[in-house]
Amino acid sequence: MEVYLVRHTETVCEKGICYGQSDVHILEPYLELFESIKNQIPAGAVVYSSPLFRCTELAKYLSNVIITDDRLMEMNFGDWEMKNWDAIPPDDFAPWMNDFVNVAVPNGESFVDLYNRVNDFLENELQRKYNAPVVIVAHAGVIRSILCKIASLPLKEAFNNKVGFGDVIKIEL
């Protein structure tokens, strides 16, 4: 199955802000970027999206019909949401940095938690056989977890997968 992984465009958040599942807006103007992304997507694709605004706004531009799925949301950063990374207490931050794959953020998720829900989406939702390509509009963490899965890359190496704002990555599932 032909799948296009699309990361949302840049947000209004200042650099250094942790905004995982916070519903933040995207930088304007963005229509030119949206058009560039649309030109990389085949017409008639089935479009899935994270329910967060920064993804649905782009997904709606790509298709009149989108399917939102909570499993495509970015990692839940719990107590760290909307905080500057530098303001996170070192006693909380250090264990997570040493093992972000398995250590959950206080009142949030670990990367393996995100991976498991994204994998559930891939195995259960995308079991449908579509006669069209599939587009997934999501977040860097979600896309990195998918790339780890298809490349059998250990999750601790997820950040080796570079995923910029507005990137379109074509894969086969």
N, C-alpha and C positions, 0 to 999 in steps of 0.2 A: 504494500500500500504506500503510495506517495504521500508524504506528510511534510508540511512546511511549518517549522517552528518560528514564531515571530515574537520578538520581544517588544514590549511597549516602547514608546518614545520617551524622551527625557521628562522627568517630573519637575514640579516647581520647588521641590525640596532643595535646601542648600546642600552643598557637598558635605559629607560627613554625618548626615542625619540617617538614622536607622528607621526605615519606614515600611518594613515587610508587609503586613496585612492592613496597615492604615490606608484609608481610601483617599489618596492624594490626587491632585489634578496634574495635568501635563503642561509643559511649557508651550506657549503660543509664540509665533504662529506655527501650526503643525500640519496644515492641509497639504502643503507641498511635500512634506515627508510622508504623509499618508499616501499620497498619489504615487510616490516613488516605490513605496512598499507594495501597493496594489499592482503596480506594473510587474512585480516579481512573482505574483500569485496567479495561478491559472484561473480563468473564468469558470464559474460553476462549482467551485470548491465548497465543501462542507466546512463551516467555520465554527470552531469551539473557542471559548474565551473564559478566562478568569472573570469572576463577577465584579472585580474592582474596576472603578471608573477608568483608570489609566489603560486598561486593556479593552473594556467594552466600547470605549469611544473609537478606538482604532478598528475593532471588529465590526462595528456598525458601518464604518466607512467601506470596509472590504465586502460586506454582504448585507442584504436586506433581512436575512434570517441568520441569527446566531444562536448557538446553544451555550449557555453559561454553565459552568461546573465548578463548585467550591473546591474540588480536588486540585484545580489548576491555580489556586491562590499561592502567593509567595509564602515563604516560611513565616510562621508566627513568632515574632520576636518578643512576645509577652511584655514584661516590664520595661524592655528597652525600646519599645515602639516610640517613635518621634523624639528620641533622645539623640544627642550628639554621641558618636562612638567614644569620643574622648571623655565623656561625662559618666560612662558606665563604670561602676565601682570595680577596681582591679580584682577584688576577691570573687566577684561574679564573672568577670570577663576572662580571667586567666584559665580556669578549668574548661570553659567553652572553646577558647582559642587553642588549647592543647588537644582537644578532641571534639571539634564541632560536629562530627558525624554522629556521635553517640550521646553527648552531653546536651541536655535540653536547656534552653534559655529559661530563666526563672519565669514561670507562668506562660511558657511558650513551648516551642518545639526544638527537637534536634534535627539535623539534616536527614537522618535515617527516617524520622517521622514524615518529613516532607516526601522523601523518596518513596516510602511505602504508599502514601495516598496517591501520588502521581502514577506509580506502578499499578495501583488498583484501577485508576482511570484508563490506563493503556490496555490492561488485560480485560477489563469488563466493558467499558464504553466503546473502545475501538475494536472490539470483537466483531462488530457489525461489518458487513462487507459492503463498502460503498463503491459505486460506479464512478466516483469522482475523487479527486485529491482531497485531502483533509488539511485544514489550516488550524493551528493551535496558537492563539494569541495569549501570551503568558508573561512570565517574569524570568529573570536570570536564573534563580534557584531552580525553578521548575524545568527550564530548558537544560540546565547543566545536569540535572538528575536524569533526564531522558537520554542525553548524550552519554552519560556514564553507563546507562543500561545497555544501549545499543552497541557500545564499544567495549563492554565488559571491563570498564575502567573502575578501579576501587573508588568508593565515594570520597575518600580523603584526598583524591586527586581531582575533584570536581572543578576546582578553580583553574585547572589547566585548560578547561573549555572556556575560551573567551567569547563572551556574549554581550555585545554592545547594544545601546539603545537603538531600536528600530532595525536590528539585524534580522535577516531572513535566512534560515538554515534549512535546506532541503535534505530529508532523510528518507530511507525506505524502512517500513516496518512489516 
